[in-house]
Amino acid sequence: MDTHNLHAMRIRTTDDIEKDWTDESSFIRLTIIAKHSLSGFNNVFHKDYLSKDCITTKKFQSGNNLDVN
């Protein structure tokens, strides 16, 4: 219900992930490198998706996470 979505994140790809994800030992790692424009401080964030169950057409939650509703 946050109309401003101050911390919203949206991740998408045009690749056919389901076709390329061929076996159960595979996973997808999302890596985001962020840099603060004033201080120059940077950080690297990782999120691993371990199964095809993470592929969805659901909507992302607002806030500082990558969960979906």
N, CA, C, O and CB atoms as a CASP TS submission, in Angstrom:
PFRMAT TS
TARGET T0000
AUTHOR 0000-0000-0000
METHOD Language model
MODEL 1
PARENT N/A
ATOM      1  N   MET     1       0.810  -1.200   0.000  1.00  0.00           N
ATOM      2  CA  MET     1       0.000   0.000   0.000  1.00  0.00           C
ATOM      3  C   MET     1       0.857   1.269   0.000  1.00  0.00           C
ATOM      4  O   MET     1       0.318   2.374   0.061  1.00  0.00           O
ATOM      5  CB  MET     1      -0.923  -0.004   1.198  1.00  0.00           C
ATOM      6  N   ASP     2       2.177   1.123  -0.068  1.00  0.00           N
ATOM      7  CA  ASP     2       3.079   2.278  -0.097  1.00  0.00           C
ATOM      8  C   ASP     2       3.042   2.889  -1.491  1.00  0.00           C
ATOM      9  O   ASP     2       3.606   2.324  -2.428  1.00  0.00           O
ATOM     10  CB  ASP     2       4.541   1.870   0.295  1.00  0.00           C
ATOM     11  N   THR     3       2.395   4.015  -1.637  1.00  0.00           N
ATOM     12  CA  THR     3       2.253   4.627  -2.959  1.00  0.00           C
ATOM     13  C   THR     3       3.553   5.233  -3.454  1.00  0.00           C
ATOM     14  O   THR     3       3.699   5.488  -4.650  1.00  0.00           O
ATOM     15  CB  THR     3       1.180   5.689  -2.929  1.00  0.00           C
ATOM     16  N   HIS     4       4.509   5.469  -2.547  1.00  0.00           N
ATOM     17  CA  HIS     4       5.778   6.069  -2.958  1.00  0.00           C
ATOM     18  C   HIS     4       6.821   5.023  -3.346  1.00  0.00           C
ATOM     19  O   HIS     4       7.729   5.325  -4.121  1.00  0.00           O
ATOM     20  CB  HIS     4       6.321   6.937  -1.844  1.00  0.00           C
ATOM     21  N   ASN     5       6.713   3.809  -2.827  1.00  0.00           N
ATOM     22  CA  ASN     5       7.658   2.724  -3.117  1.00  0.00           C
ATOM     23  C   ASN     5       9.105   3.200  -3.034  1.00  0.00           C
ATOM     24  O   ASN     5       9.873   3.047  -3.983  1.00  0.00           O
ATOM     25  CB  ASN     5       7.384   2.142  -4.503  1.00  0.00           C
ATOM     26  N   LEU     6       9.461   3.767  -1.908  1.00  0.00           N
ATOM     27  CA  LEU     6      10.786   4.358  -1.758  1.00  0.00           C
ATOM     28  C   LEU     6      11.922   3.342  -1.852  1.00  0.00           C
ATOM     29  O   LEU     6      13.043   3.693  -2.221  1.00  0.00           O
ATOM     30  CB  LEU     6      10.868   5.072  -0.446  1.00  0.00           C
ATOM     31  N   HIS     7      11.637   2.095  -1.523  1.00  0.00           N
ATOM     32  CA  HIS     7      12.681   1.073  -1.569  1.00  0.00           C
ATOM     33  C   HIS     7      12.298  -0.077  -2.495  1.00  0.00           C
ATOM     34  O   HIS     7      12.760  -1.201  -2.301  1.00  0.00           O
ATOM     35  CB  HIS     7      12.961   0.540  -0.168  1.00  0.00           C
ATOM     36  N   ALA     8      11.473   0.184  -3.482  1.00  0.00           N
ATOM     37  CA  ALA     8      11.001  -0.883  -4.361  1.00  0.00           C
ATOM     38  C   ALA     8      12.117  -1.366  -5.274  1.00  0.00           C
ATOM     39  O   ALA     8      12.955  -0.590  -5.735  1.00  0.00           O
ATOM     40  CB  ALA     8       9.809  -0.406  -5.194  1.00  0.00           C
ATOM     41  N   MET     9      12.104  -2.671  -5.522  1.00  0.00           N
ATOM     42  CA  MET     9      13.059  -3.276  -6.445  1.00  0.00           C
ATOM     43  C   MET     9      12.282  -4.127  -7.436  1.00  0.00           C
ATOM     44  O   MET     9      11.322  -4.802  -7.063  1.00  0.00           O
ATOM     45  CB  MET     9      14.131  -4.128  -5.687  1.00  0.00           C
ATOM     46  N   ARG    10      12.687  -4.098  -8.669  1.00  0.00           N
ATOM     47  CA  ARG    10      12.072  -4.952  -9.673  1.00  0.00           C
ATOM     48  C   ARG    10      13.193  -5.602 -10.475  1.00  0.00           C
ATOM     49  O   ARG    10      14.098  -4.933 -10.974  1.00  0.00           O
ATOM     50  CB  ARG    10      11.098  -4.143 -10.600  1.00  0.00           C
ATOM     51  N   ILE    11      13.108  -6.909 -10.583  1.00  0.00           N
ATOM     52  CA  ILE    11      14.120  -7.678 -11.296  1.00  0.00           C
ATOM     53  C   ILE    11      13.428  -8.389 -12.447  1.00  0.00           C
ATOM     54  O   ILE    11      12.403  -9.042 -12.252  1.00  0.00           O
ATOM     55  CB  ILE    11      14.849  -8.697 -10.349  1.00  0.00           C
ATOM     56  N   ARG    12      13.981  -8.266 -13.637  1.00  0.00           N
ATOM     57  CA  ARG    12      13.406  -8.978 -14.773  1.00  0.00           C
ATOM     58  C   ARG    12      14.500  -9.288 -15.776  1.00  0.00           C
ATOM     59  O   ARG    12      15.584  -8.706 -15.736  1.00  0.00           O
ATOM     60  CB  ARG    12      12.277  -8.156 -15.435  1.00  0.00           C
ATOM     61  N   THR    13      14.202 -10.201 -16.664  1.00  0.00           N
ATOM     62  CA  THR    13      15.149 -10.574 -17.703  1.00  0.00           C
ATOM     63  C   THR    13      14.377 -10.953 -18.958  1.00  0.00           C
ATOM     64  O   THR    13      13.221 -11.371 -18.888  1.00  0.00           O
ATOM     65  CB  THR    13      16.062 -11.740 -17.238  1.00  0.00           C
ATOM     66  N   THR    14      15.016 -10.805 -20.082  1.00  0.00           N
ATOM     67  CA  THR    14      14.412 -11.245 -21.337  1.00  0.00           C
ATOM     68  C   THR    14      14.880 -12.650 -21.713  1.00  0.00           C
ATOM     69  O   THR    14      14.409 -13.219 -22.698  1.00  0.00           O
ATOM     70  CB  THR    14      14.746 -10.260 -22.461  1.00  0.00           C
ATOM     71  N   ASP    15      15.808 -13.212 -20.929  1.00  0.00           N
ATOM     72  CA  ASP    15      16.284 -14.572 -21.170  1.00  0.00           C
ATOM     73  C   ASP    15      15.215 -15.580 -20.752  1.00  0.00           C
ATOM     74  O   ASP    15      14.434 -15.326 -19.834  1.00  0.00           O
ATOM     75  CB  ASP    15      17.606 -14.833 -20.405  1.00  0.00           C
ATOM     76  N   ASP    16      15.188 -16.712 -21.426  1.00  0.00           N
ATOM     77  CA  ASP    16      14.270 -17.791 -21.059  1.00  0.00           C
ATOM     78  C   ASP    16      14.947 -18.640 -19.986  1.00  0.00           C
ATOM     79  O   ASP    16      15.597 -19.640 -20.289  1.00  0.00           O
ATOM     80  CB  ASP    16      13.874 -18.664 -22.310  1.00  0.00           C
ATOM     81  N   ILE    17      14.788 -18.231 -18.738  1.00  0.00           N
ATOM     82  CA  ILE    17      15.484 -18.887 -17.630  1.00  0.00           C
ATOM     83  C   ILE    17      15.065 -20.340 -17.489  1.00  0.00           C
ATOM     84  O   ILE    17      15.907 -21.205 -17.247  1.00  0.00           O
ATOM     85  CB  ILE    17      15.222 -18.145 -16.326  1.00  0.00           C
ATOM     86  N   GLU    18      13.789 -20.619 -17.635  1.00  0.00           N
ATOM     87  CA  GLU    18      13.316 -22.001 -17.474  1.00  0.00           C
ATOM     88  C   GLU    18      13.952 -22.933 -18.501  1.00  0.00           C
ATOM     89  O   GLU    18      14.228 -24.091 -18.190  1.00  0.00           O
ATOM     90  CB  GLU    18      11.789 -22.058 -17.596  1.00  0.00           C
ATOM     91  N   LYS    19      14.186 -22.452 -19.703  1.00  0.00           N
ATOM     92  CA  LYS    19      14.809 -23.272 -20.736  1.00  0.00           C
ATOM     93  C   LYS    19      16.288 -23.522 -20.419  1.00  0.00           C
ATOM     94  O   LYS    19      16.794 -24.625 -20.625  1.00  0.00           O
ATOM     95  CB  LYS    19      14.666 -22.598 -22.111  1.00  0.00           C
ATOM     96  N   ASP    20      16.970 -22.499 -19.919  1.00  0.00           N
ATOM     97  CA  ASP    20      18.405 -22.611 -19.639  1.00  0.00           C
ATOM     98  C   ASP    20      18.706 -23.338 -18.331  1.00  0.00           C
ATOM     99  O   ASP    20      19.809 -23.854 -18.156  1.00  0.00           O
ATOM    100  CB  ASP    20      19.024 -21.237 -19.600  1.00  0.00           C
ATOM    101  N   TRP    21      17.749 -23.385 -17.418  1.00  0.00           N
ATOM    102  CA  TRP    21      17.940 -24.012 -16.118  1.00  0.00           C
ATOM    103  C   TRP    21      17.636 -25.495 -16.276  1.00  0.00           C
ATOM    104  O   TRP    21      16.494 -25.920 -16.096  1.00  0.00           O
ATOM    105  CB  TRP    21      17.031 -23.353 -15.017  1.00  0.00           C
ATOM    106  N   THR    22      18.641 -26.275 -16.608  1.00  0.00           N
ATOM    107  CA  THR    22      18.418 -27.642 -17.072  1.00  0.00           C
ATOM    108  C   THR    22      18.514 -28.724 -16.005  1.00  0.00           C
ATOM    109  O   THR    22      17.978 -29.813 -16.206  1.00  0.00           O
ATOM    110  CB  THR    22      19.381 -27.947 -18.129  1.00  0.00           C
ATOM    111  N   ASP    23      19.175 -28.468 -14.880  1.00  0.00           N
ATOM    112  CA  ASP    23      19.289 -29.532 -13.889  1.00  0.00           C
ATOM    113  C   ASP    23      19.128 -28.979 -12.474  1.00  0.00           C
ATOM    114  O   ASP    23      19.164 -27.768 -12.252  1.00  0.00           O
ATOM    115  CB  ASP    23      20.637 -30.249 -14.030  1.00  0.00           C
ATOM    116  N   GLU    24      18.951 -29.896 -11.527  1.00  0.00           N
ATOM    117  CA  GLU    24      18.655 -29.507 -10.148  1.00  0.00           C
ATOM    118  C   GLU    24      19.862 -28.930  -9.410  1.00  0.00           C
ATOM    119  O   GLU    24      19.698 -28.320  -8.354  1.00  0.00           O
ATOM    120  CB  GLU    24      18.130 -30.696  -9.390  1.00  0.00           C
ATOM    121  N   SER    25      21.077 -29.113  -9.949  1.00  0.00           N
ATOM    122  CA  SER    25      22.258 -28.575  -9.273  1.00  0.00           C
ATOM    123  C   SER    25      22.525 -27.124  -9.666  1.00  0.00           C
ATOM    124  O   SER    25      23.432 -26.498  -9.119  1.00  0.00           O
ATOM    125  CB  SER    25      23.479 -29.431  -9.591  1.00  0.00           C
ATOM    126  N   SER    26      21.757 -26.584 -10.597  1.00  0.00           N
ATOM    127  CA  SER    26      21.938 -25.201 -11.033  1.00  0.00           C
ATOM    128  C   SER    26      21.220 -24.234 -10.104  1.00  0.00           C
ATOM    129  O   SER    26      20.271 -24.607  -9.415  1.00  0.00           O
ATOM    130  CB  SER    26      21.435 -25.022 -12.464  1.00  0.00           C
ATOM    131  N   PHE    27      21.680 -22.995 -10.092  1.00  0.00           N
ATOM    132  CA  PHE    27      20.994 -21.941  -9.359  1.00  0.00           C
ATOM    133  C   PHE    27      21.299 -20.611 -10.033  1.00  0.00           C
ATOM    134  O   PHE    27      22.216 -20.501 -10.846  1.00  0.00           O
ATOM    135  CB  PHE    27      21.421 -21.921  -7.859  1.00  0.00           C
ATOM    136  N   ILE    28      20.515 -19.615  -9.679  1.00  0.00           N
ATOM    137  CA  ILE    28      20.724 -18.263 -10.203  1.00  0.00           C
ATOM    138  C   ILE    28      21.194 -17.394  -9.054  1.00  0.00           C
ATOM    139  O   ILE    28      20.611 -17.418  -7.970  1.00  0.00           O
ATOM    140  CB  ILE    28      19.419 -17.681 -10.858  1.00  0.00           C
ATOM    141  N   ARG    29      22.247 -16.627  -9.290  1.00  0.00           N
ATOM    142  CA  ARG    29      22.718 -15.672  -8.291  1.00  0.00           C
ATOM    143  C   ARG    29      22.523 -14.269  -8.836  1.00  0.00           C
ATOM    144  O   ARG    29      23.057 -13.913  -9.886  1.00  0.00           O
ATOM    145  CB  ARG    29      24.211 -15.923  -7.921  1.00  0.00           C
ATOM    146  N   LEU    30      21.757 -13.489  -8.113  1.00  0.00           N
ATOM    147  CA  LEU    30      21.552 -12.085  -8.438  1.00  0.00           C
ATOM    148  C   LEU    30      22.575 -11.286  -7.642  1.00  0.00           C
ATOM    149  O   LEU    30      22.631 -11.402  -6.417  1.00  0.00           O
ATOM    150  CB  LEU    30      20.080 -11.620  -8.121  1.00  0.00           C
ATOM    151  N   THR    31      23.377 -10.484  -8.313  1.00  0.00           N
ATOM    152  CA  THR    31      24.374  -9.647  -7.663  1.00  0.00           C
ATOM    153  C   THR    31      24.086  -8.193  -7.999  1.00  0.00           C
ATOM    154  O   THR    31      23.970  -7.824  -9.168  1.00  0.00           O
ATOM    155  CB  THR    31      25.809 -10.043  -8.096  1.00  0.00           C
ATOM    156  N   ILE    32      23.973  -7.376  -6.964  1.00  0.00           N
ATOM    157  CA  ILE    32      23.744  -5.947  -7.137  1.00  0.00           C
ATOM    158  C   ILE    32      24.901  -5.209  -6.499  1.00  0.00           C
ATOM    159  O   ILE    32      25.220  -5.437  -5.332  1.00  0.00           O
ATOM    160  CB  ILE    32      22.383  -5.502  -6.520  1.00  0.00           C
ATOM    161  N   ILE    33      25.528  -4.331  -7.253  1.00  0.00           N
ATOM    162  CA  ILE    33      26.599  -3.479  -6.736  1.00  0.00           C
ATOM    163  C   ILE    33      26.034  -2.073  -6.648  1.00  0.00           C
ATOM    164  O   ILE    33      25.639  -1.488  -7.656  1.00  0.00           O
ATOM    165  CB  ILE    33      27.894  -3.531  -7.648  1.00  0.00           C
ATOM    166  N   ALA    34      25.998  -1.535  -5.441  1.00  0.00           N
ATOM    167  CA  ALA    34      25.406  -0.220  -5.222  1.00  0.00           C
ATOM    168  C   ALA    34      26.476   0.740  -4.703  1.00  0.00           C
ATOM    169  O   ALA    34      27.333   0.359  -3.905  1.00  0.00           O
ATOM    170  CB  ALA    34      24.215  -0.307  -4.227  1.00  0.00           C
ATOM    171  N   LYS    35      26.415   1.980  -5.166  1.00  0.00           N
ATOM    172  CA  LYS    35      27.379   2.994  -4.744  1.00  0.00           C
ATOM    173  C   LYS    35      26.633   4.265  -4.364  1.00  0.00           C
ATOM    174  O   LYS    35      25.801   4.760  -5.124  1.00  0.00           O
ATOM    175  CB  LYS    35      28.419   3.279  -5.865  1.00  0.00           C
ATOM    176  N   HIS    36      26.940   4.791  -3.175  1.00  0.00           N
ATOM    177  CA  HIS    36      26.328   6.026  -2.712  1.00  0.00           C
ATOM    178  C   HIS    36      26.943   7.187  -3.487  1.00  0.00           C
ATOM    179  O   HIS    36      28.165   7.304  -3.566  1.00  0.00           O
ATOM    180  CB  HIS    36      26.518   6.210  -1.174  1.00  0.00           C
ATOM    181  N   SER    37      26.105   8.041  -4.055  1.00  0.00           N
ATOM    182  CA  SER    37      26.594   9.090  -4.952  1.00  0.00           C
ATOM    183  C   SER    37      27.394  10.180  -4.248  1.00  0.00           C
ATOM    184  O   SER    37      28.248  10.810  -4.872  1.00  0.00           O
ATOM    185  CB  SER    37      25.439   9.715  -5.664  1.00  0.00           C
ATOM    186  N   LEU    38      27.139  10.416  -2.968  1.00  0.00           N
ATOM    187  CA  LEU    38      27.860  11.479  -2.258  1.00  0.00           C
ATOM    188  C   LEU    38      29.121  10.983  -1.557  1.00  0.00           C
ATOM    189  O   LEU    38      30.186  11.588  -1.682  1.00  0.00           O
ATOM    190  CB  LEU    38      26.949  12.125  -1.245  1.00  0.00           C
ATOM    191  N   SER    39      28.999   9.896  -0.831  1.00  0.00           N
ATOM    192  CA  SER    39      30.140   9.419  -0.045  1.00  0.00           C
ATOM    193  C   SER    39      31.072   8.515  -0.842  1.00  0.00           C
ATOM    194  O   SER    39      32.246   8.375  -0.498  1.00  0.00           O
ATOM    195  CB  SER    39      29.649   8.679   1.174  1.00  0.00           C
ATOM    196  N   GLY    40      30.560   7.904  -1.903  1.00  0.00           N
ATOM    197  CA  GLY    40      31.359   6.955  -2.665  1.00  0.00           C
ATOM    198  C   GLY    40      31.375   5.570  -2.040  1.00  0.00           C
ATOM    199  O   GLY    40      31.966   4.646  -2.598  1.00  0.00           O
ATOM    200  N   PHE    41      30.730   5.416  -0.882  1.00  0.00           N
ATOM    201  CA  PHE    41      30.658   4.114  -0.222  1.00  0.00           C
ATOM    202  C   PHE    41      29.910   3.138  -1.119  1.00  0.00           C
ATOM    203  O   PHE    41      28.868   3.483  -1.677  1.00  0.00           O
ATOM    204  CB  PHE    41      29.966   4.227   1.165  1.00  0.00           C
ATOM    205  N   ASN    42      30.431   1.925  -1.263  1.00  0.00           N
ATOM    206  CA  ASN    42      29.729   0.937  -2.077  1.00  0.00           C
ATOM    207  C   ASN    42      29.563  -0.363  -1.310  1.00  0.00           C
ATOM    208  O   ASN    42      30.236  -0.615  -0.311  1.00  0.00           O
ATOM    209  CB  ASN    42      30.478   0.686  -3.389  1.00  0.00           C
ATOM    210  N   ASN    43      28.655  -1.172  -1.803  1.00  0.00           N
ATOM    211  CA  ASN    43      28.370  -2.457  -1.179  1.00  0.00           C
ATOM    212  C   ASN    43      27.902  -3.416  -2.265  1.00  0.00           C
ATOM    213  O   ASN    43      27.352  -3.002  -3.285  1.00  0.00           O
ATOM    214  CB  ASN    43      27.300  -2.318  -0.046  1.00  0.00           C
ATOM    215  N   VAL    44      28.127  -4.691  -2.030  1.00  0.00           N
ATOM    216  CA  VAL    44      27.700  -5.730  -2.962  1.00  0.00           C
ATOM    217  C   VAL    44      26.689  -6.611  -2.247  1.00  0.00           C
ATOM    218  O   VAL    44      26.933  -7.066  -1.129  1.00  0.00           O
ATOM    219  CB  VAL    44      28.915  -6.570  -3.486  1.00  0.00           C
ATOM    220  N   PHE    45      25.556  -6.850  -2.893  1.00  0.00           N
ATOM    221  CA  PHE    45      24.487  -7.671  -2.339  1.00  0.00           C
ATOM    222  C   PHE    45      24.298  -8.887  -3.224  1.00  0.00           C
ATOM    223  O   PHE    45      24.305  -8.773  -4.449  1.00  0.00           O
ATOM    224  CB  PHE    45      23.166  -6.867  -2.214  1.00  0.00           C
ATOM    225  N   HIS    46      24.129 -10.056  -2.612  1.00  0.00           N
ATOM    226  CA  HIS    46      23.911 -11.307  -3.337  1.00  0.00           C
ATOM    227  C   HIS    46      22.603 -11.934  -2.869  1.00  0.00           C
ATOM    228  O   HIS    46      22.253 -11.868  -1.691  1.00  0.00           O
ATOM    229  CB  HIS    46      25.101 -12.290  -3.129  1.00  0.00           C
ATOM    230  N   LYS    47      21.901 -12.533  -3.797  1.00  0.00           N
ATOM    231  CA  LYS    47      20.709 -13.333  -3.467  1.00  0.00           C
ATOM    232  C   LYS    47      20.748 -14.555  -4.367  1.00  0.00           C
ATOM    233  O   LYS    47      20.771 -14.424  -5.591  1.00  0.00           O
ATOM    234  CB  LYS    47      19.356 -12.509  -3.659  1.00  0.00           C
ATOM    235  N   ASP    48      20.756 -15.741  -3.773  1.00  0.00           N
ATOM    236  CA  ASP    48      20.771 -16.990  -4.532  1.00  0.00           C
ATOM    237  C   ASP    48      19.358 -17.539  -4.639  1.00  0.00           C
ATOM    238  O   ASP    48      18.614 -17.561  -3.658  1.00  0.00           O
ATOM    239  CB  ASP    48      21.710 -18.028  -3.872  1.00  0.00           C
ATOM    240  N   TYR    49      18.997 -17.977  -5.825  1.00  0.00           N
ATOM    241  CA  TYR    49      17.720 -18.635  -6.080  1.00  0.00           C
ATOM    242  C   TYR    49      18.051 -20.084  -6.438  1.00  0.00           C
ATOM    243  O   TYR    49      18.645 -20.356  -7.482  1.00  0.00           O
ATOM    244  CB  TYR    49      16.893 -17.909  -7.235  1.00  0.00           C
ATOM    245  N   LEU    50      17.660 -21.006  -5.560  1.00  0.00           N
ATOM    246  CA  LEU    50      18.149 -22.374  -5.634  1.00  0.00           C
ATOM    247  C   LEU    50      17.277 -23.331  -6.427  1.00  0.00           C
ATOM    248  O   LEU    50      17.709 -24.443  -6.730  1.00  0.00           O
ATOM    249  CB  LEU    50      18.308 -22.897  -4.279  1.00  0.00           C
ATOM    250  N   SER    51      16.064 -22.929  -6.769  1.00  0.00           N
ATOM    251  CA  SER    51      15.206 -23.833  -7.540  1.00  0.00           C
ATOM    252  C   SER    51      14.345 -23.035  -8.511  1.00  0.00           C
ATOM    253  O   SER    51      14.213 -21.817  -8.394  1.00  0.00           O
ATOM    254  CB  SER    51      14.314 -24.681  -6.601  1.00  0.00           C
ATOM    255  N   LYS    52      13.771 -23.739  -9.457  1.00  0.00           N
ATOM    256  CA  LYS    52      12.901 -23.099 -10.445  1.00  0.00           C
ATOM    257  C   LYS    52      11.636 -22.525  -9.825  1.00  0.00           C
ATOM    258  O   LYS    52      10.936 -21.735 -10.458  1.00  0.00           O
ATOM    259  CB  LYS    52      12.529 -24.088 -11.523  1.00  0.00           C
ATOM    260  N   ASP    53      11.342 -22.917  -8.596  1.00  0.00           N
ATOM    261  CA  ASP    53      10.149 -22.398  -7.914  1.00  0.00           C
ATOM    262  C   ASP    53      10.204 -20.885  -7.736  1.00  0.00           C
ATOM    263  O   ASP    53       9.172 -20.257  -7.496  1.00  0.00           O
ATOM    264  CB  ASP    53       9.989 -23.068  -6.555  1.00  0.00           C
ATOM    265  N   CYS    54      11.380 -20.292  -7.849  1.00  0.00           N
ATOM    266  CA  CYS    54      11.500 -18.838  -7.675  1.00  0.00           C
ATOM    267  C   CYS    54      11.013 -18.080  -8.907  1.00  0.00           C
ATOM    268  O   CYS    54      10.785 -16.874  -8.823  1.00  0.00           O
ATOM    269  CB  CYS    54      12.953 -18.459  -7.377  1.00  0.00           C
ATOM    270  N   ILE    55      10.846 -18.746 -10.042  1.00  0.00           N
ATOM    271  CA  ILE    55      10.368 -18.090 -11.254  1.00  0.00           C
ATOM    272  C   ILE    55       8.862 -17.921 -11.134  1.00  0.00           C
ATOM    273  O   ILE    55       8.136 -18.898 -10.951  1.00  0.00           O
ATOM    274  CB  ILE    55      10.746 -18.905 -12.537  1.00  0.00           C
ATOM    275  N   THR    56       8.394 -16.686 -11.236  1.00  0.00           N
ATOM    276  CA  THR    56       6.982 -16.427 -10.986  1.00  0.00           C
ATOM    277  C   THR    56       6.511 -15.208 -11.783  1.00  0.00           C
ATOM    278  O   THR    56       7.311 -14.400 -12.256  1.00  0.00           O
ATOM    279  CB  THR    56       6.732 -16.215  -9.482  1.00  0.00           C
ATOM    280  N   THR    57       5.219 -15.108 -11.911  1.00  0.00           N
ATOM    281  CA  THR    57       4.625 -13.917 -12.515  1.00  0.00           C
ATOM    282  C   THR    57       3.989 -13.037 -11.443  1.00  0.00           C
ATOM    283  O   THR    57       3.294 -12.072 -11.760  1.00  0.00           O
ATOM    284  CB  THR    57       3.577 -14.310 -13.575  1.00  0.00           C
ATOM    285  N   LYS    58       4.229 -13.374 -10.159  1.00  0.00           N
ATOM    286  CA  LYS    58       3.684 -12.597  -9.056  1.00  0.00           C
ATOM    287  C   LYS    58       4.346 -11.224  -8.989  1.00  0.00           C
ATOM    288  O   LYS    58       5.343 -10.973  -9.666  1.00  0.00           O
ATOM    289  CB  LYS    58       3.870 -13.345  -7.729  1.00  0.00           C
ATOM    290  N   LYS    59       3.788 -10.346  -8.174  1.00  0.00           N
ATOM    291  CA  LYS    59       4.323  -8.996  -8.026  1.00  0.00           C
ATOM    292  C   LYS    59       5.284  -8.930  -6.844  1.00  0.00           C
ATOM    293  O   LYS    59       5.092  -9.603  -5.831  1.00  0.00           O
ATOM    294  CB  LYS    59       3.182  -7.980  -7.846  1.00  0.00           C
ATOM    295  N   PHE    60       6.327  -8.100  -6.992  1.00  0.00           N
ATOM    296  CA  PHE    60       7.281  -7.903  -5.911  1.00  0.00           C
ATOM    297  C   PHE    60       6.673  -7.073  -4.802  1.00  0.00           C
ATOM    298  O   PHE    60       5.865  -6.179  -5.055  1.00  0.00           O
ATOM    299  CB  PHE    60       8.547  -7.239  -6.427  1.00  0.00           C
ATOM    300  N   GLN    61       7.060  -7.370  -3.572  1.00  0.00           N
ATOM    301  CA  GLN    61       6.629  -6.573  -2.432  1.00  0.00           C
ATOM    302  C   GLN    61       7.350  -5.233  -2.452  1.00  0.00           C
ATOM    303  O   GLN    61       8.450  -5.127  -2.994  1.00  0.00           O
ATOM    304  CB  GLN    61       6.892  -7.318  -1.103  1.00  0.00           C
ATOM    305  N   SER    62       6.748  -4.229  -1.873  1.00  0.00           N
ATOM    306  CA  SER    62       7.438  -2.967  -1.667  1.00  0.00           C
ATOM    307  C   SER    62       8.390  -3.134  -0.500  1.00  0.00           C
ATOM    308  O   SER    62       8.153  -3.956   0.385  1.00  0.00           O
ATOM    309  CB  SER    62       6.437  -1.806  -1.413  1.00  0.00           C
ATOM    310  N   GLY    63       9.452  -2.372  -0.492  1.00  0.00           N
ATOM    311  CA  GLY    63      10.376  -2.413   0.628  1.00  0.00           C
ATOM    312  C   GLY    63      11.747  -2.892   0.228  1.00  0.00           C
ATOM    313  O   GLY    63      12.067  -2.994  -0.957  1.00  0.00           O
ATOM    314  N   ASN    64      12.545  -3.182   1.215  1.00  0.00           N
ATOM    315  CA  ASN    64      13.940  -3.516   1.001  1.00  0.00           C
ATOM    316  C   ASN    64      14.135  -5.023   0.969  1.00  0.00           C
ATOM    317  O   ASN    64      14.913  -5.565   1.754  1.00  0.00           O
ATOM    318  CB  ASN    64      14.808  -2.891   2.085  1.00  0.00           C
ATOM    319  N   ASN    65      13.431  -5.711   0.063  1.00  0.00           N
ATOM    320  CA  ASN    65      13.594  -7.151  -0.081  1.00  0.00           C
ATOM    321  C   ASN    65      13.212  -7.547  -1.503  1.00  0.00           C
ATOM    322  O   ASN    65      12.736  -6.728  -2.289  1.00  0.00           O
ATOM    323  CB  ASN    65      12.734  -7.923   0.964  1.00  0.00           C
ATOM    324  N   LEU    66      13.431  -8.821  -1.811  1.00  0.00           N
ATOM    325  CA  LEU    66      13.112  -9.335  -3.138  1.00  0.00           C
ATOM    326  C   LEU    66      12.009 -10.376  -3.089  1.00  0.00           C
ATOM    327  O   LEU    66      11.899 -11.205  -3.993  1.00  0.00           O
ATOM    328  CB  LEU    66      14.347  -9.926  -3.783  1.00  0.00           C
ATOM    329  N   ASP    67      11.193 -10.344  -2.049  1.00  0.00           N
ATOM    330  CA  ASP    67      10.086 -11.289  -1.912  1.00  0.00           C
ATOM    331  C   ASP    67       8.911 -10.879  -2.784  1.00  0.00           C
ATOM    332  O   ASP    67       8.765  -9.710  -3.143  1.00  0.00           O
ATOM    333  CB  ASP    67       9.644 -11.391  -0.452  1.00  0.00           C
ATOM    334  N   VAL    68       8.075 -11.855  -3.120  1.00  0.00           N
ATOM    335  CA  VAL    68       6.892 -11.586  -3.947  1.00  0.00           C
ATOM    336  C   VAL    68       5.634 -11.956  -3.191  1.00  0.00           C
ATOM    337  O   VAL    68       5.670 -12.765  -2.263  1.00  0.00           O
ATOM    338  CB  VAL    68       6.960 -12.361  -5.278  1.00  0.00           C
ATOM    339  N   ASN    69       4.506 -11.354  -3.594  1.00  0.00           N
ATOM    340  CA  ASN    69       3.201 -11.680  -3.005  1.00  0.00           C
ATOM    341  C   ASN    69       2.498 -12.697  -3.873  1.00  0.00           C
ATOM    342  O   ASN    69       1.382 -13.111  -3.559  1.00  0.00           O
ATOM    343  CB  ASN    69       2.326 -10.413  -2.841  1.00  0.00           C
TER
END
